[in-house]
Amino acid sequence: MAKDVDPRERFRDAKKVPVPTHKFEVGVRVACKPGPFAANGQFRVIRQMPNGGNGLQYRIRSDRDGHERVVVEDALMRAIQGDSVFGE
């Protein structure tokens, strides 16, 4: 005989999985971490995007030429103002 369970109680003991949150807010200046395909310069976060399979994503726009691209959060770091690494 199956145990009758109130539908409202059915998932009470289910494992709670933390929802990932974005590290960078919209409008924040970021730079791509060094790597073989990394873009140079500073970028501004235009939009936070959902997990695309490789992690949370962002749409960023170049401060230099306005070019936009989508990158994963792991490829970004907060930009340092006045640092020669970022061309300013």
C-alpha positions in Angstrom: 0.0 0.0 0.0 1.4 3.4 -1.0 1.7 6.0 1.6 -0.6 8.9 1.0 1.2 12.2 1.0 -0.3 15.7 1.0 0.7 17.3 -2.4 1.8 20.4 -0.5 4.3 18.3 1.6 5.6 16.2 -1.3 8.8 18.3 -1.9 9.4 19.5 1.6 12.6 17.3 2.0 13.9 18.0 -1.5 17.4 19.2 -1.8 17.6 23.0 -2.2 20.1 24.0 -4.9 21.5 27.6 -4.6 20.7 29.8 -7.6 23.8 31.4 -9.0 23.9 35.2 -9.0 25.8 37.6 -11.2 29.0 39.1 -9.9 28.9 42.3 -12.0 26.0 44.8 -12.1 24.8 46.5 -15.3 26.9 49.6 -15.9 30.1 48.3 -14.2 33.4 48.6 -16.2 35.1 45.2 -16.7 38.0 43.8 -18.6 38.6 40.4 -20.1 41.0 38.2 -18.3 44.2 37.5 -20.3 43.9 34.5 -22.6 44.4 33.4 -26.2 41.0 34.9 -27.4 40.7 37.8 -24.9 39.8 41.2 -26.1 41.9 44.2 -25.1 40.5 47.4 -23.4 37.7 48.2 -21.0 34.1 47.2 -21.5 30.8 48.2 -19.8 28.3 45.6 -18.8 25.1 46.2 -20.8 23.0 43.3 -19.8 23.1 40.3 -17.4 22.2 37.1 -19.2 21.2 33.6 -18.0 23.5 30.6 -17.8 24.3 29.5 -21.3 25.7 26.1 -20.3 29.2 27.4 -19.5 28.2 29.8 -16.6 26.5 33.1 -16.2 26.9 35.4 -19.2 27.0 39.1 -19.9 26.6 41.4 -22.9 29.4 43.9 -22.8 30.2 46.9 -25.0 33.7 48.2 -25.7 34.4 51.7 -24.5 36.8 52.2 -27.4 34.7 51.4 -30.5 31.2 50.4 -29.2 31.6 46.8 -30.3 29.3 44.4 -28.3 30.0 40.8 -27.4 28.7 38.1 -25.1 31.1 36.6 -22.6 30.9 34.2 -19.6 31.5 35.5 -16.1 34.7 33.5 -15.6 36.3 35.5 -18.5 35.8 38.9 -16.8 37.4 40.9 -14.0 36.6 44.3 -12.6 38.5 47.0 -14.6 41.1 49.1 -12.9 41.0 52.7 -13.8 44.2 54.2 -15.2 45.9 50.9 -15.5 48.1 50.8 -18.6 47.1 47.1 -19.2 43.7 48.4 -20.3 45.0 51.0 -22.7 44.2 54.1 -20.6 
